[in-house]
Amino acid sequence: MGRIIAWMFALWVIAGAQWAEAVKVENLYRASFDVQDQTPERRETLAAAGLANVIVKVSGSQNLPEPERLNAALGQANRYLQQFSYENAEDGYQLNLDYAKGAVDTLLRKLSLPIWPDKRPQVLLWLVQDDFQQRQMLNLNEQESLLDAARRVETDRGLPLSLPLMDLDDRLALPVAAAWSLNEQSLQRASSRYQSDVALLGRMSITGSGQWLASWLLMDRGKLQLFDGRGANPEDIVVSGLNQVADYLASQHAIVASPLDSKPYYMQLDNIGHFASYRKVLDYLNGLAMVRHAEPERVLGEQLRLRLFIDGQLQQLVDAIALDNVLQPNSAAGDAKQQGVMYYQLPPPENNVLAPLMPVNDGSLKQSGELERGGEERTQSSDAVVIDASQTPQPPQ
């Protein structure tokens, strides 16, 4: 790949303490190639390879289906192509192939592959190395070849990465000795500066035969994963380790479609005291990739109970909500798995400018404006409207 590359995801150093625990990954449905010319023949030849790359990124899985199932789709890769473009590069051009999201998602379902939504946890990457000469913490911004290797995985797998500053504060929080021993307390302490829910610490060393070995500690919201790797050089080690991390995170967050007649889950929310809160919750939940449909069941005071039809597992939805920090678990959240109910609350609003929701006898919602059937709100001074939530919902089609 040429050096002048429009990387899909910026691998950046965080300058402050605040950053999102999940980021929206751009260009998941794009594949890029270095080419010498702009001929249609070359573009059509690369269409199948580009579609295969996109399937890996979107599904989160490197394990593609059997060739006979996959080749039928790859043989018609141009049917999935939405647009293409060229950019100047050092040795020619960079060809960008953009595939249609809806068509690719449908293909993944046909191939029984999951879909990993574009909101993904960002991985804070720490590295310590022993090359016989010295044992040291590495600053990837000063290691061009290692940085390029990390960027390749970031692009190929849709795995958002971030780097610590590696200043004095970082080196005091995660000393070389603690990093080499894969000390989880030190890793957590050093990563907390960046408010990181997912941190990765890699330990690399060279053997007498010239082979490189690695041990990795992945800290994912308090859960620990240990795994090993080996390679011919440090760059291979980084690529292998980050691919394993991508595999793991995809296994936790990628969604497998559920049957349309699957039973709903329930969510109970507190602090829903205003119509704006009600709309915020519904819009947020219905906007999640794994939520097929969310609708109110009943309201009691400032407490709202919802029915949710989802794809995937309940824990995956809990994890997706945790990444966004829009809803907060409340004191009853510990019983969610046992009861199939999720307990959350909205943070108290700073300014309560809209009239509160009020319970009515049939379990519906009432507000001092009127919500028309088309979903638009209009003010009406004389009569209030009832939003009927008492009917038993049908699974979405």
PyMOL commands that set and color helices and strands:
alter all, ss='L'
color gray80, all
select helices_A, chain A and resi 40-59+67-74+77-80+101-110+140-142+144-157+168-173+176-180+184-192+234-253+275-286+314-324+333-339
alter helices_A, ss='H'
color red, helices_A
select strands_A, chain A and resi 12-13+22-24+30-35+81-89+92-99+119-121+123-130+135-137+161-163+198-206+212-220+223-231+265-270+291-300+303-310+328-329+341-345+358-359+365-367+369-371+377-379+385-387
alter strands_A, ss='S'
color yellow, strands_A
deselect
rebuild
show_as cartoon
